[in-house]
Amino acid sequence: MVLENLNPMHYNITSLVPHAMPVATVPVVIFMCFLFLLWNHEETSSIPGPGYCMGIGPLLSHGRFLWMGVGNACNYYNKTYGEFVRVWISGEETFIISK
């Protein structure tokens, strides 16, 4: 009898969790998604350049500078976006001005 009471399979796990728990989590998840969207929203800049896109843009532009070197990466961005370009190097917004 003692071993039967200590057996974890003896208890019904669903009786330990209230039935209102899944209903309460839906508004919390929706609220967290809303906060995530607000946190990642950035005003569009009038300066051309790669988009921010939840932090992926800065990682890609910094990776391009590391991979191609400063000169080749600057030439690439100038051909793609024009003479005045906004990029990210080491997480900081950097402007490339060339002619």
Kinemage of the C-alpha trace (Angstrom):
@kinemage 1
@onewidth
@group {chain A} dominant
@subgroup {mainchain}
@vectorlist {calphas} color= white
{ca met a 1} P 0.000 0.000 0.000
{ca val a 2} L 2.857 2.414 0.779
{ca leu a 3} L 4.588 1.652 -2.527
{ca glu a 4} L 1.349 2.173 -4.399
{ca asn a 5} L 0.945 5.684 -2.911
{ca leu a 6} L 4.540 6.608 -3.813
{ca asn a 7} L 4.161 5.532 -7.442
{ca pro a 8} L 4.085 8.718 -9.613
{ca met a 9} L 1.889 7.010 -12.206
{ca his a 10} L -0.783 6.643 -9.530
{ca tyr a 11} L -1.580 10.380 -9.615
{ca asn a 12} L -3.464 12.006 -12.462
{ca ile a 13} L -1.235 14.894 -13.550
{ca thr a 14} L -4.111 16.807 -15.166
{ca ser a 15} L -5.867 17.121 -11.857
{ca leu a 16} L -2.893 19.089 -10.518
{ca val a 17} L -3.143 21.785 -13.242
{ca pro a 18} L -6.241 23.989 -13.173
{ca his a 19} L -8.488 23.896 -16.212
{ca ala a 20} L -8.269 27.691 -16.594
{ca met a 21} L -4.530 27.586 -17.298
{ca pro a 22} L -4.717 27.231 -21.130
{ca val a 23} L -7.370 29.963 -21.306
{ca ala a 24} L -5.206 32.323 -19.255
{ca thr a 25} L -2.084 31.735 -21.351
{ca val a 26} L -3.642 32.910 -24.639
{ca pro a 27} L -3.867 36.605 -23.629
{ca val a 28} L -0.377 36.430 -22.123
{ca val a 29} L 1.077 35.021 -25.365
{ca ile a 30} L -0.748 37.642 -27.441
{ca phe a 31} L 0.534 40.403 -25.146
{ca met a 32} L 4.111 39.063 -25.385
{ca cys a 33} L 3.883 39.005 -29.202
{ca phe a 34} L 2.621 42.590 -29.172
{ca leu a 35} L 5.534 43.679 -26.956
{ca phe a 36} L 7.980 41.854 -29.237
{ca leu a 37} L 6.623 43.694 -32.266
{ca leu a 38} L 6.834 47.051 -30.481
{ca trp a 39} L 10.368 46.332 -29.322
{ca asn a 40} L 11.567 45.463 -32.844
{ca his a 41} L 9.718 48.257 -34.628
{ca glu a 42} L 11.958 50.948 -35.990
{ca glu a 43} L 10.973 53.987 -37.963
{ca thr a 44} L 11.957 53.788 -41.605
{ca ser a 45} L 14.921 55.938 -42.372
{ca ser a 46} L 15.113 58.283 -45.333
{ca ile a 47} L 18.726 57.195 -45.786
{ca pro a 48} L 19.045 54.136 -48.045
{ca gly a 49} L 20.700 50.992 -46.811
{ca pro a 50} L 19.947 47.484 -45.637
{ca gly a 51} L 16.889 47.160 -43.400
{ca tyr a 52} L 17.051 46.497 -39.684
{ca cys a 53} L 14.696 43.476 -39.710
{ca met a 54} L 14.833 42.480 -36.005
{ca gly a 55} L 18.602 42.873 -35.819
{ca ile a 56} L 19.407 40.661 -38.799
{ca gly a 57} L 20.362 43.636 -41.009
{ca pro a 58} L 23.165 44.802 -38.699
{ca leu a 59} L 24.510 41.251 -38.436
{ca leu a 60} L 24.527 40.840 -42.205
{ca ser a 61} L 26.174 44.186 -42.931
{ca his a 62} L 28.827 43.654 -40.248
{ca gly a 63} L 29.446 40.147 -41.600
{ca arg a 64} L 29.828 41.547 -45.115
{ca phe a 65} L 32.473 44.014 -43.893
{ca leu a 66} L 34.352 41.212 -42.134
{ca trp a 67} L 34.087 38.857 -45.095
{ca met a 68} L 34.766 41.251 -48.000
{ca gly a 69} L 36.896 43.863 -46.302
{ca val a 70} L 36.095 47.533 -45.917
{ca gly a 71} L 36.884 48.626 -49.474
{ca asn a 72} L 34.970 45.903 -51.313
{ca ala a 73} L 32.001 46.107 -48.928
{ca cys a 74} L 31.812 49.902 -49.376
{ca asn a 75} L 31.889 49.470 -53.162
{ca tyr a 76} L 29.126 46.836 -52.946
{ca tyr a 77} L 26.858 49.055 -50.832
{ca asn a 78} L 27.522 52.082 -53.057
{ca lys a 79} L 26.595 50.118 -56.183
{ca thr a 80} L 23.490 48.727 -54.490
{ca tyr a 81} L 22.136 51.779 -52.624
{ca gly a 82} L 23.877 54.847 -54.046
{ca glu a 83} L 26.403 57.427 -52.847
{ca phe a 84} L 25.070 57.884 -49.295
{ca val a 85} L 24.447 54.598 -47.452
{ca arg a 86} L 23.603 53.636 -43.863
{ca val a 87} L 25.144 50.350 -42.621
{ca trp a 88} L 26.054 48.841 -39.263
{ca ile a 89} L 29.629 48.091 -38.251
{ca ser a 90} L 30.135 46.496 -34.820
{ca gly a 91} L 26.518 47.255 -33.945
{ca glu a 92} L 26.855 50.987 -34.575
{ca glu a 93} L 25.079 52.827 -37.335
{ca thr a 94} L 27.684 54.005 -39.850
{ca phe a 95} L 27.263 56.208 -42.904
{ca ile a 96} L 29.252 55.621 -46.091
{ca ile a 97} L 29.616 58.720 -48.220
{ca ser a 98} L 31.326 58.352 -51.586
{ca lys a 99} L 31.153 59.593 -55.096
